[in-house]
Amino acid sequence: MSQLTHKPRLSFWEIWNMSFGFLGIQFGFALQNGNVSRIFETLGAKVDEIPILWIAAPVTGLIIQPIIGYFSDRTWGRLGRRRPFFLVGAILASIALLFMPNSPTLWIAAGTLWLMDASINVTMEPFRAFVGDNLPSEQRTQGFAMQSFFIGTGAVVASLLPYILSKWMGVSNTAEAGVVPDSVKWSFYFGGGVFLLAVLWTVFRSKEYTPEQLEEFEAAEGKTEYHKEARDSKYYFGNGGRQIGVGLLTAVLGILLTAFVVWYQLDKELYVLSVGGMLGGLLLLLSGALQRSGNFQNGFVTIINDFQDMPRTMKQLAPVQFFSWFALFSMWIYTTSAVTSQIYGSSDTTSAAYNEGADWVGVCFAVYNGVAALVAFLIPVLAARTSRKMAHAICLFFGALGLMSVFFIKDPNLLIGSMIGVGIAWASILSMPYAILTGSLPAAKMGYYMGVFNFFIVIPQIVAASILGFLVSRFFDGHAVYALIIGGVSFIISAGLTLLVEDK
């Protein structure tokens, strides 16, 4: 047994090594976010069809992330508890990155996005728990700031790759109809290699504490706020009944919403919300039935009940994350269409103007990620002078200004200013909610709750993909820039909700 009673402080380079894998993870995410809509349009997707093509990936993530967290909490082997998941996810994501720009059809590209996004999340979510596992509480903000630095750095380079290859290295930036340009293809090839190598660095240059050591640390810290009273069969019987009631109501609402969409022949994207409601209700019904029958000692019931019993701080942060990430997904899905059509005046994916605009979007995304890398270590200073939640709210407000300003811009160079605001928000989104959250989580469930916390990243992606296409086509005559206005309003709502969080 360990003789330590408190997690030792780690050196700068130890924190560097355990965070370095995020450089590769963000290479994958940045290439995905900056280029997948471009690939979809190249393969024939219309502007209002793009959101639904993004939907399979987050739906899968919604299912696998808490499962990955649940099993990583219970894994211990030669590579530890989190690192095996880093490695498997990195291998699968790298394969998907190599294949994505060579997809022969639109639906194969959508399926590859599903594999890529799911694999990236298999790698990423245990990384968040990794900080909570390895760092003492006084270093966790620094640990998440280091992750934000690598996220920003990786995204800058990855976002610039198509522009660098076409402008500086002479790689072709245009191609015949239905073919992805070579500048995009080689960017994905390079990104796949960087993803794997960066994660391998963390896997082999970091260490983990054993589950027994983590229990000792938690006991020594006197961490009792989450400890629940013992539960007997009577509790599970009553809890099962409550879940059956909520599940039945949710399933019925899902059925009614589906009937409404069918009756009024609304956009097919809305089926994602209605069918999702039905499936969520059915899961609650199944969990409730198992508990009432006395079959409550299983992983499925544990996952459902732990979600129900998430810590108070996590419940308060959930809507903050939802509206923050809804804004981000509106930007990632629609910026290319908004900039190419409004500023460059072209929606023809084979034209030089469209591809020049799409490359400039990559530059803009590099700018906001570069700003995030620079700002990452300044946000803790702002938090020390105000509070963590005030610092986060201020950063989100800058993000709102950045997104909404795109509507008024005609000169593409002015988009740099918009992206500075977005970058400030991005830096805080990547660090501050996690710094607030980790102190409230039990070590034995750190991976699971980090996976569940990602629900509030994935659910807004599903909602954005479900309703933004409907809103843009029905109310804004297909003008994608209005999706960015909606995103700015979402940032403002998130900033207001942040001030209601109890950050002890």
Order of alpha helices (4+ residues) and beta strands (2+ residues): alpha-alpha-alpha-alpha-alpha-alpha-alpha-alpha-alpha-alpha-alpha-alpha-alpha-alpha-alpha-alpha-alpha-alpha-alpha-alpha-alpha
